Amino acid sequence: MIYGGKGDDRLFGGKGSDEFVFEAQTGNDKVMDFEAGQDTLSISGVMINGTEATVEVLAGRAYQSGKDTVVDLEPGNSITLAKVSFDDFHTHPEHYFSV
């Protein structure tokens, strides 16, 4: 498990399956080596419009920024997936999240 913690972080998972853990108010983090279908974004305690986030809601809050995909969790709290295809992310969010 790899935790972003408080503040803005750059996260590296290394080889094999990795679980990147994010909670409310952990800052704007960037995952540098995410592999869809192998790695997982574990989200807990993030409330969106008063409701705990679901895979579908999180996918709807994603957008492309250059070659990266960004998930806007809440003001001041986002996850950027470096060089991850937005189209694949949006089509198959279940390959990315565990909530």
C-alpha positions as CSV (number, residue, x, y, z in Angstrom):
1,M,0.0,0.0,0.0
2,I,1.2,3.4,-0.9
3,Y,-0.2,6.4,1.0
4,G,-0.2,9.9,-0.4
5,G,-0.7,11.5,3.1
6,K,-1.2,15.2,3.6
7,G,0.1,17.7,1.1
8,D,0.9,17.3,-2.6
9,D,2.9,14.2,-3.5
10,R,4.4,12.3,-6.4
11,L,3.9,8.6,-5.9
12,F,5.8,5.7,-7.4
13,G,4.6,2.1,-7.2
14,G,7.4,0.1,-8.7
15,K,7.0,-3.4,-10.3
16,G,4.0,-5.6,-9.6
17,S,0.5,-4.7,-8.3
18,D,0.2,-1.6,-6.2
19,E,-2.6,-0.1,-4.2
20,F,-2.5,3.7,-4.0
21,V,-4.6,4.8,-1.0
22,F,-6.3,8.2,-0.9
23,E,-8.5,9.8,1.7
24,A,-10.2,13.1,2.2
25,Q,-8.0,16.2,2.2
26,T,-4.8,14.5,1.1
27,G,-3.8,17.2,-1.4
28,N,-3.1,17.1,-5.1
29,D,-1.2,13.9,-5.7
30,K,0.3,12.5,-8.9
31,V,0.8,8.7,-9.5
32,M,3.7,8.4,-11.9
33,D,3.5,4.8,-12.9
34,F,-0.1,3.6,-12.7
35,E,-0.9,0.4,-14.7
36,A,-4.6,-0.1,-15.4
37,G,-5.9,-3.6,-14.5
38,Q,-2.8,-4.2,-12.3
39,D,-2.7,-1.2,-9.9
40,T,-5.6,0.1,-7.9
41,L,-6.7,3.5,-6.6
42,S,-8.3,2.9,-3.1
43,I,-10.5,5.8,-2.2
44,S,-12.1,6.2,1.3
45,G,-13.8,8.9,3.2
46,V,-14.2,11.2,0.2
47,M,-17.6,12.9,0.2
48,I,-18.9,14.4,-3.0
49,N,-22.1,16.5,-2.7
50,G,-22.7,15.0,0.7
51,T,-22.4,11.4,-0.4
52,E,-19.5,9.0,-0.2
53,A,-17.8,8.6,-3.6
54,T,-18.6,5.7,-5.9
55,V,-16.7,4.4,-8.9
56,E,-19.3,6.0,-11.3
57,V,-19.1,9.4,-9.5
58,L,-15.3,9.4,-9.5
59,A,-15.2,8.5,-13.2
60,G,-17.6,11.4,-13.9
61,R,-15.2,13.8,-12.1
62,A,-12.2,12.9,-14.3
63,Y,-10.8,15.0,-17.1
64,Q,-7.8,14.9,-19.5
65,S,-4.9,17.3,-18.9
66,G,-2.3,16.9,-21.6
67,K,-1.3,13.2,-21.5
68,D,-2.5,12.7,-18.0
69,T,-5.9,11.9,-16.5
70,V,-7.0,13.9,-13.4
71,V,-9.7,12.9,-10.9
72,D,-11.0,16.0,-9.0
73,L,-12.0,14.5,-5.6
74,E,-12.9,17.8,-3.9
75,P,-11.4,21.3,-3.7
76,G,-7.6,21.0,-3.1
77,N,-7.8,17.2,-3.4
78,S,-7.1,15.4,-6.7
79,I,-5.3,12.4,-8.2
80,T,-3.4,12.8,-11.4
81,L,-2.5,9.6,-13.3
82,A,0.6,10.3,-15.4
83,K,0.4,9.2,-19.0
84,V,-2.9,7.4,-18.5
85,S,-5.5,7.4,-21.3
86,F,-8.6,9.4,-20.3
87,D,-10.6,7.4,-22.9
88,D,-9.7,4.0,-21.3
89,F,-10.2,5.5,-17.8
90,H,-13.6,6.8,-18.6
91,T,-14.7,3.6,-20.4
92,H,-13.4,1.2,-17.8
93,P,-13.3,3.0,-14.4
94,E,-13.7,-0.4,-12.6
95,H,-10.1,-1.2,-13.8
96,Y,-8.9,1.7,-11.7
97,F,-10.9,2.2,-8.5
98,S,-11.6,0.4,-5.2
99,V,-14.1,2.4,-3.1
